[in-house]
């Protein structure tokens, strides 16, 4: 998971339990996808 | 599990929370767990799979901690535990796997935890580390903390 300097979050990798936050449980995501839910919330930390 | 902390101290979470390997099946254990972690989206996960419920859900931190913190400054997590940093110098620990972590933590850090404390749902305040926290690394069963001693306050 990546947090950019613009506070955008991109996630990729294993997603069997929905841990990528993309809204589904597609088993894995090979291309980074933006989590659009947080466009109005500035995220400062991902853990 | 993935945690997201906003600059307003709002906490969101998604994924598997570590208590059960059957999160996406909507088993009774999960419903029980949902109450503990207060991640509401998990409650009806079984019935919402087709409508994509796996977006990060906001956690009611006031309910989780039993008190309101205005300054949840950092979160750290491994597959076994979550560390919450409140303000500059307070750390709270919450195990993610029910019994094994509890036992192991109480054995390896007896000054910090007792089994009875660990079994509570609310995160445990690590009072011994009430210092100015500079960095935290949360690995599987280990927590590494670097901290400064609190500067002395002098009255003029």
N, CA and C atoms of all chains as a GROMACS GRO file, in nm:
protein
  609
    1UNK      N    1   0.085  -0.119   0.000
    1UNK     CA    2   0.000   0.000   0.000
    1UNK      C    3   0.088   0.123   0.000
    2UNK      N    4   0.053   0.223  -0.080
    2UNK     CA    5   0.138   0.342  -0.093
    2UNK      C    6   0.056   0.468  -0.063
    3UNK      N    7   0.116   0.557   0.012
    3UNK     CA    8   0.055   0.688   0.039
    3UNK      C    9   0.141   0.792  -0.032
    4UNK      N   10   0.081   0.864  -0.124
    4UNK     CA   11   0.159   0.961  -0.201
    4UNK      C   12   0.168   1.094  -0.127
    5UNK      N   13   0.251   1.181  -0.179
    5UNK     CA   14   0.263   1.314  -0.116
    5UNK      C   15   0.135   1.396  -0.132
    6UNK      N   16   0.048   1.355  -0.223
    6UNK     CA   17  -0.082   1.421  -0.238
    6UNK      C   18  -0.189   1.357  -0.151
    7UNK      N   19  -0.148   1.268  -0.061
    7UNK     CA   20  -0.240   1.197   0.029
    7UNK      C   21  -0.333   1.102  -0.047
    8UNK      N   22  -0.289   1.054  -0.160
    8UNK     CA   23  -0.366   0.952  -0.230
    8UNK      C   24  -0.311   0.815  -0.189
    9UNK      N   25  -0.400   0.717  -0.184
    9UNK     CA   26  -0.356   0.583  -0.144
    9UNK      C   27  -0.376   0.487  -0.260
   10UNK      N   28  -0.274   0.413  -0.288
   10UNK     CA   29  -0.281   0.309  -0.390
   10UNK      C   30  -0.251   0.176  -0.322
   11UNK      N   31  -0.328   0.075  -0.356
   11UNK     CA   32  -0.303  -0.056  -0.296
   11UNK      C   33  -0.294  -0.163  -0.403
   12UNK      N   34  -0.218  -0.263  -0.371
   12UNK     CA   35  -0.201  -0.375  -0.462
   12UNK      C   36  -0.146  -0.492  -0.382
   13UNK      N   37  -0.154  -0.610  -0.442
   13UNK     CA   38  -0.105  -0.730  -0.375
   13UNK      C   39  -0.217  -0.825  -0.339
   14UNK      N   40  -0.194  -0.910  -0.240
   14UNK     CA   41  -0.292  -1.009  -0.198
   14UNK      C   42  -0.415  -0.940  -0.137
   15UNK      N   43  -0.532  -0.988  -0.171
   15UNK     CA   44  -0.655  -0.921  -0.126
   15UNK      C   45  -0.761  -1.022  -0.085
   16UNK      N   46  -0.716  -1.138  -0.036
   16UNK     CA   47  -0.813  -1.246  -0.010
   16UNK      C   48  -0.911  -1.212   0.102
   17UNK      N   49  -0.878  -1.118   0.189
   17UNK     CA   50  -0.969  -1.080   0.296
   17UNK      C   51  -1.013  -0.935   0.286
   18UNK      N   52  -1.000  -0.879   0.170
   18UNK     CA   53  -1.043  -0.740   0.152
   18UNK      C   54  -0.949  -0.639   0.215
   19UNK      N   55  -0.825  -0.681   0.240
   19UNK     CA   56  -0.733  -0.592   0.311
   19UNK      C   57  -0.682  -0.475   0.226
   20UNK      N   58  -0.710  -0.480   0.095
   20UNK     CA   59  -0.664  -0.369   0.012
   20UNK      C   60  -0.759  -0.251   0.016
   21UNK      N   61  -0.878  -0.270   0.071
   21UNK     CA   62  -0.972  -0.160   0.086
   21UNK      C   63  -1.034  -0.113  -0.043
   22UNK      N   64  -1.033  -0.199  -0.143
   22UNK     CA   65  -1.086  -0.160  -0.274
   22UNK      C   66  -1.233  -0.195  -0.290
   23UNK      N   67  -1.290  -0.259  -0.191
   23UNK     CA   68  -1.432  -0.289  -0.196
   23UNK      C   69  -1.467  -0.429  -0.238
   24UNK      N   70  -1.367  -0.511  -0.262
   24UNK     CA   71  -1.397  -0.649  -0.302
   24UNK      C   72  -1.290  -0.742  -0.246
   25UNK      N   73  -1.302  -0.868  -0.279
   25UNK     CA   74  -1.202  -0.965  -0.234
   25UNK      C   75  -1.140  -1.037  -0.354
   26UNK      N   76  -1.122  -0.965  -0.461
   26UNK     CA   77  -1.048  -1.023  -0.574
   26UNK      C   78  -0.914  -1.071  -0.519
   27UNK      N   79  -0.877  -1.194  -0.553
   27UNK     CA   80  -0.767  -1.257  -0.480
   27UNK      C   81  -0.639  -1.177  -0.479
   28UNK      N   82  -0.601  -1.121  -0.591
   28UNK     CA   83  -0.484  -1.034  -0.586
   28UNK      C   84  -0.498  -0.925  -0.693
   29UNK      N   85  -0.434  -0.814  -0.666
   29UNK     CA   86  -0.438  -0.700  -0.756
   29UNK      C   87  -0.294  -0.671  -0.797
   30UNK      N   88  -0.266  -0.682  -0.924
   30UNK     CA   89  -0.126  -0.670  -0.967
   30UNK      C   90  -0.089  -0.528  -1.008
   31UNK      N   91  -0.188  -0.444  -1.038
   31UNK     CA   92  -0.158  -0.305  -1.074
   31UNK      C   93  -0.212  -0.215  -0.962
   32UNK      N   94  -0.131  -0.123  -0.910
   32UNK     CA   95  -0.179  -0.036  -0.801
   32UNK      C   96  -0.311   0.033  -0.836
   33UNK      N   97  -0.406   0.024  -0.744
   33UNK     CA   98  -0.537   0.087  -0.765
   33UNK      C   99  -0.561   0.190  -0.656
   34UNK      N  100  -0.617   0.302  -0.694
   34UNK     CA  101  -0.641   0.411  -0.599
   34UNK      C  102  -0.762   0.378  -0.512
   35UNK      N  103  -0.751   0.400  -0.383
   35UNK     CA  104  -0.866   0.388  -0.293
   35UNK      C  105  -0.938   0.522  -0.296
   36UNK      N  106  -1.052   0.523  -0.359
   36UNK     CA  107  -1.120   0.650  -0.384
   36UNK      C  108  -1.199   0.699  -0.262
   37UNK      N  109  -1.221   0.610  -0.168
   37UNK     CA  110  -1.300   0.646  -0.051
   37UNK      C  111  -1.240   0.764   0.026
   38UNK      N  112  -1.109   0.777   0.018
   38UNK     CA  113  -1.043   0.876   0.104
   38UNK      C  114  -1.013   1.007   0.032
   39UNK      N  115  -1.078   1.032  -0.078
   39UNK     CA  116  -1.047   1.156  -0.148
   39UNK      C  117  -1.083   1.279  -0.065
   40UNK      N  118  -1.184   1.264   0.023
   40UNK     CA  119  -1.221   1.380   0.105
   40UNK      C  120  -1.164   1.374   0.246
   41UNK      N  121  -1.095   1.264   0.280
   41UNK     CA  122  -1.032   1.252   0.412
   41UNK      C  123  -0.880   1.247   0.392
   42UNK      N  124  -0.809   1.346   0.440
   42UNK     CA  125  -0.663   1.338   0.426
   42UNK      C  126  -0.604   1.232   0.520
   43UNK      N  127  -0.554   1.125   0.462
   43UNK     CA  128  -0.493   1.018   0.542
   43UNK      C  129  -0.349   1.053   0.573
   44UNK      N  130  -0.310   1.033   0.698
   44UNK     CA  131  -0.170   1.063   0.731
   44UNK      C  132  -0.088   0.938   0.758
   45UNK      N  133  -0.154   0.828   0.798
   45UNK     CA  134  -0.079   0.707   0.830
   45UNK      C  135  -0.153   0.584   0.780
   46UNK      N  136  -0.079   0.489   0.728
   46UNK     CA  137  -0.134   0.358   0.694
   46UNK      C  138  -0.055   0.255   0.774
   47UNK      N  139  -0.124   0.158   0.830
   47UNK     CA  140  -0.052   0.053   0.903
   47UNK      C  141  -0.112  -0.082   0.866
   48UNK      N  142  -0.504  -0.712   0.832
   48UNK     CA  143  -0.588  -0.594   0.847
   48UNK      C  144  -0.508  -0.470   0.811
   49UNK      N  145  -0.576  -0.376   0.748
   49UNK     CA  146  -0.512  -0.251   0.713
   49UNK      C  147  -0.581  -0.139   0.789
   50UNK      N  148  -0.501  -0.051   0.847
   50UNK     CA  149  -0.556   0.061   0.923
   50UNK      C  150  -0.520   0.192   0.852
   51UNK      N  151  -0.613   0.284   0.856
   51UNK     CA  152  -0.593   0.416   0.795
   51UNK      C  153  -0.624   0.520   0.902
   52UNK      N  154  -0.530   0.610   0.924
   52UNK     CA  155  -0.552   0.717   1.022
   52UNK      C  156  -0.554   0.851   0.949
   53UNK      N  157  -0.659   0.928   0.970
   53UNK     CA  158  -0.666   1.059   0.904
   53UNK      C  159  -0.599   1.164   0.990
   54UNK      N  160  -0.577   1.278   0.932
   54UNK     CA  161  -0.514   1.386   1.008
   54UNK      C  162  -0.608   1.440   1.116
   55UNK      N  163  -0.736   1.403   1.108
   55UNK     CA  164  -0.831   1.442   1.214
   55UNK      C  165  -0.844   1.335   1.322
   56UNK      N  166  -0.753   1.237   1.322
   56UNK     CA  167  -0.755   1.127   1.420
   56UNK      C  168  -0.872   1.032   1.399
   57UNK      N  169  -0.931   1.030   1.282
   57UNK     CA  170  -1.032   0.928   1.252
   57UNK      C  171  -0.961   0.801   1.206
   58UNK      N  172  -1.012   0.687   1.252
   58UNK     CA  173  -0.947   0.560   1.221
   58UNK      C  174  -1.040   0.473   1.135
   59UNK      N  175  -0.986   0.419   1.029
   59UNK     CA  176  -1.060   0.329   0.942
   59UNK      C  177  -0.985   0.197   0.934
   60UNK      N  178  -1.059   0.088   0.909
   60UNK     CA  179  -0.994  -0.042   0.897
   60UNK      C  180  -1.063  -0.127   0.791
   61UNK      N  181  -0.986  -0.216   0.732
   61UNK     CA  182  -1.046  -0.314   0.642
   61UNK      C  183  -0.963  -0.442   0.648
   62UNK      N  184  -1.022  -0.551   0.601
   62UNK     CA  185  -0.950  -0.677   0.595
   62UNK      C  186  -0.979  -0.767   0.714
   63UNK      N  187  -0.892  -0.860   0.733
   63UNK     CA  188  -0.908  -0.960   0.838
   63UNK      C  189  -0.851  -0.907   0.967
   64UNK      N  190  -0.926  -0.920   1.076
   64UNK     CA  191  -0.880  -0.860   1.201
   64UNK      C  192  -0.807  -0.957   1.292
   65UNK      N  193  -0.787  -1.080   1.247
   65UNK     CA  194  -0.699  -1.169   1.321
   65UNK      C  195  -0.764  -1.262   1.420
   66UNK      N  196  -0.891  -1.240   1.453
   66UNK     CA  197  -0.953  -1.326   1.552
   66UNK      C  198  -1.001  -1.457   1.491
   67UNK      N  199  -1.032  -1.457   1.366
   67UNK     CA  200  -1.088  -1.575   1.304
   67UNK      C  201  -1.042  -1.581   1.160
   68UNK      N  202  -1.029  -1.701   1.110
   68UNK     CA  203  -0.989  -1.713   0.971
   68UNK      C  204  -1.110  -1.716   0.878
   69UNK      N  205  -1.227  -1.689   0.932
   69UNK     CA  206  -1.348  -1.702   0.851
   69UNK      C  207  -1.423  -1.570   0.838
   70UNK      N  208  -1.349  -1.462   0.831
   70UNK     CA  209  -1.414  -1.332   0.825
   70UNK      C  210  -1.514  -1.322   0.711
   71UNK      N  211  -1.474  -1.366   0.595
   71UNK     CA  212  -1.561  -1.344   0.479
   71UNK      C  213  -1.678  -1.441   0.474
   72UNK      N  214  -1.682  -1.537   0.567
   72UNK     CA  215  -1.795  -1.630   0.566
   72UNK      C  216  -1.910  -1.582   0.654
   73UNK      N  217  -1.885  -1.479   0.734
   73UNK     CA  218  -1.991  -1.428   0.820
   73UNK      C  219  -2.029  -1.525   0.931
   74UNK      N  220  -1.933  -1.597   0.985
   74UNK     CA  221  -1.962  -1.695   1.090
   74UNK      C  222  -2.000  -1.625   1.220
   75UNK      N  223  -2.064  -1.698   1.314
   75UNK     CA  224  -2.101  -1.635   1.443
   75UNK      C  225  -1.982  -1.575   1.515
   76UNK      N  226  -1.864  -1.638   1.501
   76UNK     CA  227  -1.745  -1.582   1.567
   76UNK      C  228  -1.718  -1.441   1.517
   77UNK      N  229  -1.745  -1.421   1.392
   77UNK     CA  230  -1.720  -1.290   1.335
   77UNK      C  231  -1.814  -1.187   1.394
   78UNK      N  232  -1.939  -1.225   1.406
   78UNK     CA  233  -2.034  -1.130   1.464
   78UNK      C  234  -1.993  -1.092   1.605
   79UNK      N  235  -1.943  -1.190   1.679
   79UNK     CA  236  -1.895  -1.164   1.814
   79UNK      C  237  -1.776  -1.069   1.809
   80UNK      N  238  -1.688  -1.094   1.716
   80UNK     CA  239  -1.570  -1.011   1.702
   80UNK      C  240  -1.606  -0.869   1.664
   81UNK      N  241  -1.706  -0.856   1.580
   81UNK     CA  242  -1.744  -0.722   1.536
   81UNK      C  243  -1.776  -0.634   1.654
   82UNK      N  244  -1.842  -0.692   1.752
   82UNK     CA  245  -1.875  -0.616   1.871
   82UNK      C  246  -1.747  -0.571   1.940
   83UNK      N  247  -1.648  -0.662   1.941
   83UNK     CA  248  -1.525  -0.630   2.013
   83UNK      C  249  -1.448  -0.518   1.945
   84UNK      N  250  -1.433  -0.528   1.815
   84UNK     CA  251  -1.354  -0.428   1.746
   84UNK      C  252  -1.438  -0.313   1.693
   85UNK      N  253  -1.566  -0.334   1.695
   85UNK     CA  254  -1.658  -0.230   1.650
   85UNK      C  255  -1.635  -0.190   1.505
   86UNK      N  256  -1.604  -0.288   1.425
   86UNK     CA  257  -1.595  -0.260   1.282
   86UNK      C  258  -1.727  -0.306   1.224
   87UNK      N  259  -1.816  -0.212   1.210
   87UNK     CA  260  -1.954  -0.246   1.180
   87UNK      C  261  -1.970  -0.319   1.048
   88UNK      N  262  -1.886  -0.288   0.954
   88UNK     CA  263  -1.906  -0.346   0.821
   88UNK      C  264  -1.894  -0.498   0.823
   89UNK      N  265  -1.819  -0.552   0.921
   89UNK     CA  266  -1.802  -0.696   0.925
   89UNK      C  267  -1.934  -0.768   0.958
   90UNK      N  268  -2.022  -0.699   1.027
   90UNK     CA  269  -2.141  -0.767   1.078
   90UNK      C  270  -2.222  -0.833   0.968
   91UNK      N  271  -2.240  -0.761   0.862
   91UNK     CA  272  -2.326  -0.816   0.758
   91UNK      C  273  -2.246  -0.852   0.633
   92UNK      N  274  -2.120  -0.881   0.655
   92UNK     CA  275  -2.035  -0.908   0.540
   92UNK      C  276  -2.089  -1.022   0.454
   93UNK      N  277  -2.140  -1.125   0.521
   93UNK     CA  278  -2.189  -1.243   0.449
   93UNK      C  279  -2.296  -1.204   0.348
   94UNK      N  280  -2.379  -1.109   0.388
   94UNK     CA  281  -2.493  -1.076   0.304
   94UNK      C  282  -2.462  -0.964   0.205
   95UNK      N  283  -2.347  -0.902   0.223
   95UNK     CA  284  -2.318  -0.788   0.137
   95UNK      C  285  -2.206  -0.815   0.038
   96UNK      N  286  -2.160  -0.939   0.034
   96UNK     CA  287  -2.046  -0.965  -0.052
   96UNK      C  288  -2.072  -0.921  -0.196
   97UNK      N  289  -2.195  -0.943  -0.239
   97UNK     CA  290  -2.225  -0.909  -0.378
   97UNK      C  291  -2.227  -0.759  -0.401
   98UNK      N  292  -2.243  -0.683  -0.294
   98UNK     CA  293  -2.246  -0.538  -0.310
   98UNK      C  294  -2.114  -0.474  -0.265
   99UNK      N  295  -2.010  -0.553  -0.261
   99UNK     CA  296  -1.876  -0.502  -0.231
   99UNK      C  297  -1.866  -0.427  -0.098
  100UNK      N  298  -1.872  -0.496   0.012
  100UNK     CA  299  -1.866  -0.428   0.142
  100UNK      C  300  -1.724  -0.404   0.192
  101UNK      N  301  -1.626  -0.442   0.114
  101UNK     CA  302  -1.490  -0.446   0.168
  101UNK      C  303  -1.417  -0.312   0.154
  102UNK      N  304  -1.489  -0.206   0.181
  102UNK     CA  305  -1.425  -0.076   0.187
  102UNK      C  306  -1.384  -0.050   0.331
  103UNK      N  307  -1.284   0.035   0.353
  103UNK     CA  308  -1.246   0.065   0.491
  103UNK      C  309  -1.364   0.121   0.570
  104UNK      N  310  -1.381   0.071   0.691
  104UNK     CA  311  -1.492   0.114   0.777
  104UNK      C  312  -1.438   0.198   0.891
  105UNK      N  313  -1.512   0.299   0.926
  105UNK     CA  314  -1.468   0.386   1.034
  105UNK      C  315  -1.485   0.315   1.168
  106UNK      N  316  -1.385   0.323   1.250
  106UNK     CA  317  -1.391   0.261   1.382
  106UNK      C  318  -1.428   0.366   1.485
  107UNK      N  319  -1.522   0.329   1.569
  107UNK     CA  320  -1.562   0.419   1.677
  107UNK      C  321  -1.456   0.408   1.788
  108UNK      N  322  -1.356   0.491   1.781
  108UNK     CA  323  -1.245   0.480   1.876
  108UNK      C  324  -1.286   0.515   2.018
  109UNK      N  325  -1.386   0.600   2.029
  109UNK     CA  326  -1.433   0.634   2.164
  109UNK      C  327  -1.489   0.510   2.232
  110UNK      N  328  -1.563   0.432   2.156
  110UNK     CA  329  -1.620   0.309   2.211
  110UNK      C  330  -1.511   0.203   2.234
  111UNK      N  331  -1.417   0.197   2.140
  111UNK     CA  332  -1.310   0.099   2.152
  111UNK      C  333  -1.225   0.123   2.277
  112UNK      N  334  -1.189   0.247   2.300
  112UNK     CA  335  -1.103   0.279   2.414
  112UNK      C  336  -1.182   0.302   2.543
  113UNK      N  337  -1.311   0.329   2.527
  113UNK     CA  338  -1.388   0.362   2.646
  113UNK      C  339  -1.373   0.506   2.687
  114UNK      N  340  -1.305   0.584   2.606
  114UNK     CA  341  -1.290   0.727   2.631
  114UNK      C  342  -1.256   0.795   2.499
  115UNK      N  343  -1.277   0.924   2.496
  115UNK     CA  344  -1.251   0.995   2.371
  115UNK      C  345  -1.110   1.052   2.371
  116UNK      N  346  -1.036   1.018   2.263
  116UNK     CA  347  -0.904   1.076   2.244
  116UNK      C  348  -0.910   1.171   2.126
  117UNK      N  349  -0.868   1.292   2.148
  117UNK     CA  350  -0.866   1.386   2.036
  117UNK      C  351  -0.736   1.376   1.958
  118UNK      N  352  -0.640   1.309   2.017
  118UNK     CA  353  -0.507   1.309   1.956
  118UNK      C  354  -0.453   1.168   1.934
  119UNK      N  355  -0.527   1.089   1.858
  119UNK     CA  356  -0.473   0.960   1.814
  119UNK      C  357  -0.374   0.992   1.703
  120UNK      N  358  -0.246   0.984   1.735
  120UNK     CA  359  -0.147   1.040   1.643
  120UNK      C  360  -0.087   0.939   1.546
  121UNK      N  361  -0.075   0.813   1.590
  121UNK     CA  362  -0.016   0.712   1.501
  121UNK      C  363  -0.079   0.577   1.530
  122UNK      N  364  -0.081   0.493   1.431
  122UNK     CA  365  -0.118   0.353   1.453
  122UNK      C  366  -0.011   0.266   1.386
  123UNK      N  367   0.015   0.155   1.450
  123UNK     CA  368   0.111   0.059   1.396
  123UNK      C  369   0.045  -0.077   1.410
  124UNK      N  370   0.067  -0.166   1.314
  124UNK     CA  371   0.009  -0.298   1.334
  124UNK      C  372   0.091  -0.406   1.268
  125UNK      N  373   0.083  -0.524   1.323
  125UNK     CA  374   0.139  -0.642   1.261
  125UNK      C  375   0.024  -0.739   1.245
  126UNK      N  376   0.053  -0.862   1.208
  126UNK     CA  377  -0.055  -0.959   1.197
  126UNK      C  378  -0.103  -1.004   1.334
  127UNK      N  379  -0.038  -0.961   1.441
  127UNK     CA  380  -0.074  -1.007   1.574
  127UNK      C  381  -0.122  -0.897   1.668
  128UNK      N  382  -0.086  -0.776   1.639
  128UNK     CA  383  -0.125  -0.672   1.734
  128UNK      C  384  -0.135  -0.534   1.670
  129UNK      N  385  -0.203  -0.447   1.741
  129UNK     CA  386  -0.211  -0.306   1.699
  129UNK      C  387  -0.154  -0.222   1.813
  130UNK      N  388  -0.074  -0.123   1.776
  130UNK     CA  389  -0.028  -0.025   1.873
  130UNK      C  390  -0.089   0.109   1.835
  131UNK      N  391  -0.152   0.172   1.932
  131UNK     CA  392  -0.208   0.305   1.910
  131UNK      C  393  -0.121   0.404   1.986
  132UNK      N  394  -0.083   0.511   1.919
  132UNK     CA  395  -0.012   0.617   1.990
  132UNK      C  396  -0.106   0.734   2.008
  133UNK      N  397  -0.120   0.775   2.132
  133UNK     CA  398  -0.207   0.887   2.165
  133UNK      C  399  -0.119   1.003   2.211
  134UNK      N  400  -0.131   1.114   2.143
  134UNK     CA  401  -0.046   1.227   2.176
  134UNK      C  402   0.099   1.192   2.144
  135UNK      N  403   0.190   1.251   2.218
  135UNK     CA  404   0.332   1.229   2.190
  135UNK      C  405   0.391   1.115   2.271
  136UNK      N  406   0.321   1.071   2.375
  136UNK     CA  407   0.391   0.984   2.469
  136UNK      C  408   0.311   0.867   2.524
  137UNK      N  409   0.194   0.842   2.473
  137UNK     CA  410   0.117   0.729   2.528
  137UNK      C  411   0.098   0.621   2.423
  138UNK      N  412   0.125   0.498   2.463
  138UNK     CA  413   0.106   0.385   2.373
  138UNK      C  414   0.003   0.288   2.431
  139UNK      N  415  -0.082   0.238   2.344
  139UNK     CA  416  -0.182   0.139   2.382
  139UNK      C  417  -0.164   0.018   2.292
  140UNK      N  418  -0.180  -0.100   2.350
  140UNK     CA  419  -0.158  -0.224   2.275
  140UNK      C  420  -0.286  -0.307   2.275
  141UNK      N  421  -0.316  -0.363   2.159
  141UNK     CA  422  -0.431  -0.453   2.149
  141UNK      C  423  -0.392  -0.575   2.069
  142UNK      N  424  -0.406  -0.694   2.130
  142UNK     CA  425  -0.374  -0.815   2.054
  142UNK      C  426  -0.480  -0.841   1.949
  143UNK      N  427  -0.439  -0.899   1.838
  143UNK     CA  428  -0.535  -0.931   1.733
  143UNK      C  429  -0.574  -1.078   1.733
  144UNK      N  430  -0.483  -1.164   1.778
  144UNK     CA  431  -0.518  -1.305   1.787
  144UNK      C  432  -0.549  -1.334   1.932
  145UNK      N  433  -0.660  -1.397   1.954
  145UNK     CA  434  -0.714  -1.403   2.089
  145UNK      C  435  -0.618  -1.459   2.195
  146UNK      N  436  -0.599  -1.589   2.202
  146UNK     CA  437  -0.534  -1.644   2.320
  146UNK      C  438  -0.382  -1.652   2.311
  147UNK      N  439  -0.328  -1.695   2.197
  147UNK     CA  440  -0.184  -1.718   2.191
  147UNK      C  441  -0.105  -1.592   2.220
  148UNK      N  442  -0.145  -1.484   2.158
  148UNK     CA  443  -0.072  -1.360   2.178
  148UNK      C  444  -0.085  -1.312   2.322
  149UNK      N  445  -0.202  -1.330   2.375
  149UNK     CA  446  -0.225  -1.288   2.513
  149UNK      C  447  -0.130  -1.359   2.607
  150UNK      N  448  -0.123  -1.490   2.591
  150UNK     CA  449  -0.037  -1.569   2.678
  150UNK      C  450   0.109  -1.532   2.657
  151UNK      N  451   0.147  -1.526   2.530
  151UNK     CA  452   0.287  -1.498   2.502
  151UNK      C  453   0.326  -1.359   2.554
  152UNK      N  454   0.240  -1.263   2.534
  152UNK     CA  455   0.272  -1.128   2.580
  152UNK      C  456   0.284  -1.124   2.732
  153UNK      N  457   0.198  -1.196   2.800
  153UNK     CA  458   0.205  -1.192   2.945
  153UNK      C  459   0.329  -1.264   2.996
  154UNK      N  460   0.379  -1.360   2.916
  154UNK     CA  461   0.500  -1.431   2.957
  154UNK      C  462   0.625  -1.348   2.930
  155UNK      N  463   0.627  -1.284   2.814
  155UNK     CA  464   0.749  -1.214   2.778
  155UNK      C  465   0.756  -1.073   2.832
  156UNK      N  466   0.642  -1.016   2.863
  156UNK     CA  467   0.641  -0.880   2.916
  156UNK      C  468   0.559  -0.875   3.044
  157UNK      N  469   0.600  -0.951   3.145
  157UNK     CA  470   0.518  -0.961   3.265
  157UNK      C  471   0.497  -0.829   3.337
  158UNK      N  472   0.590  -0.736   3.317
  158UNK     CA  473   0.572  -0.608   3.385
  158UNK      C  474   0.465  -0.523   3.318
  159UNK      N  475   0.435  -0.554   3.196
  159UNK     CA  476   0.340  -0.473   3.122
  159UNK      C  477   0.199  -0.531   3.128
  160UNK      N  478   0.191  -0.661   3.118
  160UNK     CA  479   0.060  -0.721   3.097
  160UNK      C  480   0.034  -0.834   3.195
  161UNK      N  481  -0.088  -0.847   3.230
  161UNK     CA  482  -0.130  -0.968   3.299
  161UNK      C  483  -0.240  -1.028   3.214
  162UNK      N  484  -0.262  -1.159   3.222
  162UNK     CA  485  -0.365  -1.218   3.137
  162UNK      C  486  -0.500  -1.152   3.152
  163UNK      N  487  -0.534  -1.114   3.274
  163UNK     CA  488  -0.665  -1.054   3.292
  163UNK      C  489  -0.676  -0.921   3.216
  164UNK      N  490  -0.566  -0.845   3.219
  164UNK     CA  491  -0.568  -0.719   3.147
  164UNK      C  492  -0.575  -0.743   2.997
  165UNK      N  493  -0.497  -0.844   2.951
  165UNK     CA  494  -0.491  -0.868   2.808
  165UNK      C  495  -0.623  -0.915   2.751
  166UNK      N  496  -0.703  -0.981   2.833
  166UNK     CA  497  -0.828  -1.034   2.782
  166UNK      C  498  -0.936  -0.928   2.766
  167UNK      N  499  -0.911  -0.812   2.820
  167UNK     CA  500  -1.009  -0.706   2.800
  167UNK      C  501  -1.008  -0.663   2.654
  168UNK      N  502  -1.120  -0.618   2.610
  168UNK     CA  503  -1.129  -0.578   2.471
  168UNK      C  504  -1.061  -0.446   2.444
  169UNK      N  505  -1.062  -0.360   2.542
  169UNK     CA  506  -1.003  -0.228   2.522
  169UNK      C  507  -0.852  -0.240   2.514
  170UNK      N  508  -0.789  -0.156   2.434
  170UNK     CA  509  -0.643  -0.159   2.427
  170UNK      C  510  -0.580  -0.132   2.564
  171UNK      N  511  -0.467  -0.198   2.588
  171UNK     CA  512  -0.399  -0.184   2.717
  171UNK      C  513  -0.301  -0.066   2.711
  172UNK      N  514  -0.309   0.020   2.809
  172UNK     CA  515  -0.216   0.133   2.816
  172UNK      C  516  -0.082   0.084   2.870
  173UNK      N  517   0.026   0.106   2.794
  173UNK     CA  518   0.159   0.064   2.840
  173UNK      C  519   0.219   0.180   2.920
  174UNK      N  520   0.189   0.180   3.046
  174UNK     CA  521   0.225   0.295   3.129
  174UNK      C  522   0.377   0.313   3.140
  175UNK      N  523   0.447   0.200   3.134
  175UNK     CA  524   0.592   0.209   3.149
  175UNK      C  525   0.659   0.286   3.036
  176UNK      N  526   0.586   0.305   2.928
  176UNK     CA  527   0.644   0.375   2.813
  176UNK      C  528   0.585   0.514   2.795
  177UNK      N  529   0.544   0.574   2.902
  177UNK     CA  530   0.494   0.711   2.894
  177UNK      C  531   0.611   0.807   2.879
  178UNK      N  532   0.671   0.800   2.764
  178UNK     CA  533   0.783   0.888   2.733
  178UNK      C  534   0.758   0.948   2.595
  179UNK      N  535   0.841   1.038   2.554
  179UNK     CA  536   0.823   1.098   2.422
  179UNK      C  537   0.863   0.994   2.317
  180UNK      N  538   0.764   0.943   2.245
  180UNK     CA  539   0.787   0.834   2.150
  180UNK      C  540   0.848   0.890   2.022
  181UNK      N  541   0.955   0.830   1.978
  181UNK     CA  542   1.014   0.876   1.851
  181UNK      C  543   0.990   0.776   1.738
  182UNK      N  544   0.981   0.648   1.772
  182UNK     CA  545   0.954   0.551   1.667
  182UNK      C  546   0.902   0.421   1.728
  183UNK      N  547   0.819   0.354   1.652
  183UNK     CA  548   0.764   0.225   1.696
  183UNK      C  549   0.772   0.128   1.580
  184UNK      N  550   0.817   0.008   1.609
  184UNK     CA  551   0.814  -0.098   1.510
  184UNK      C  552   0.735  -0.213   1.570
  185UNK      N  553   0.629  -0.250   1.502
  185UNK     CA  554   0.543  -0.356   1.553
  185UNK      C  555   0.562  -0.476   1.463
  186UNK      N  556   0.633  -0.577   1.512
  186UNK     CA  557   0.654  -0.700   1.435
  186UNK      C  558   0.553  -0.802   1.487
  187UNK      N  559   0.573  -0.927   1.460
  187UNK     CA  560   0.469  -1.026   1.494
  187UNK      C  561   0.431  -1.020   1.642
  188UNK      N  562   0.520  -1.068   1.727
  188UNK     CA  563   0.490  -1.068   1.870
  188UNK      C  564   0.577  -0.966   1.944
  189UNK      N  565   0.652  -0.888   1.868
  189UNK     CA  566   0.743  -0.794   1.933
  189UNK      C  567   0.703  -0.650   1.904
  190UNK      N  568   0.731  -0.568   2.002
  190UNK     CA  569   0.710  -0.425   1.985
  190UNK      C  570   0.842  -0.357   2.018
  191UNK      N  571   0.895  -0.283   1.924
  191UNK     CA  572   1.020  -0.210   1.947
  191UNK      C  573   0.987  -0.062   1.952
  192UNK      N  574   1.028   0.001   2.059
  192UNK     CA  575   0.994   0.142   2.078
  192UNK      C  576   1.121   0.220   2.106
  193UNK      N  577   1.136   0.332   2.036
  193UNK     CA  578   1.242   0.424   2.075
  193UNK      C  579   1.174   0.548   2.131
  194UNK      N  580   1.230   0.598   2.239
  194UNK     CA  581   1.164   0.710   2.307
  194UNK      C  582   1.268   0.796   2.377
  195UNK      N  583   1.232   0.921   2.395
  195UNK     CA  584   1.314   1.012   2.474
  195UNK      C  585   1.254   1.022   2.613
  196UNK      N  586   1.339   1.046   2.709
  196UNK     CA  587   1.286   1.073   2.841
  196UNK      C  588   1.210   1.206   2.834
  197UNK      N  589   1.104   1.216   2.912
  197UNK     CA  590   1.031   1.342   2.913
  197UNK      C  591   1.122   1.452   2.968
  198UNK      N  592   1.128   1.565   2.900
  198UNK     CA  593   1.211   1.673   2.954
  198UNK      C  594   1.155   1.722   3.088
  199UNK      N  595   1.245   1.757   3.177
  199UNK     CA  596   1.201   1.805   3.307
  199UNK      C  597   1.131   1.941   3.291
  200UNK      N  598   1.028   1.959   3.369
  200UNK     CA  599   0.963   2.091   3.367
  200UNK      C  600   1.017   2.172   3.484
  201UNK      N  601   1.058   2.287   3.452
  201UNK     CA  602   1.111   2.372   3.559
  201UNK      C  603   1.024   2.496   3.571
  202UNK      N  604   0.995   2.530   3.693
  202UNK     CA  605   0.916   2.653   3.711
  202UNK      C  606   1.012   2.771   3.730
  203UNK      N  607   0.973   2.878   3.670
  203UNK     CA  608   1.061   2.997   3.679
  203UNK      C  609   1.009   3.089   3.791
   0.00000   0.00000   0.00000
